[in-house]
């Protein structure tokens, strides 16, 4: 056999001298955390805005958000391009606060945190974890299942509720104090 054919035959078995390597499939742990929601605005009167909710929390190690157990590892392959998007946190601007943006790794998406309610006619929103409500909204904003908890609600007209977290719900506001945010993952 000629030297060139001998080298080709050796390379055809996989990792030969010509640099070809077939794709390899493997399992991988992951953590995908979305952007948190922007906090609510408090205007000049005594009414309080709500806290922004934490971004959705999904992982294959430990506990995912909302009290969910760990998810299965991802099956990935070398020589394959995967989509990765890092979600930004929401803005906390006067009258224009926004929810957080989603984060994505391959087929796993975590939902952005809900914005907190503002006293300038912006209600809190649901999200990975829900935003805390403003002074006149008594409906808790839920977190996404297996990603986070609900935000807290206002109490006794003045304070806003705390934003939900990955490990617990936001605390309801009480007379004279704004609710605390929920714990992280």
Secondary structure by P-SEA (a helix, b strand, c coil): ccaaaaaaaaaaacccccccccccccccccccccbbbbbbbbccccbbbbbbbccbbbbcccccccccccccbbbbbccbbbbbbbbbbbbbcccbbbbbbbbbcccbbbbcbbbccccccbbbbbccbbbbbcccccbbbbcccccbbbbbbbccccbbbbbbcccccbbbbcccccbbbcccc
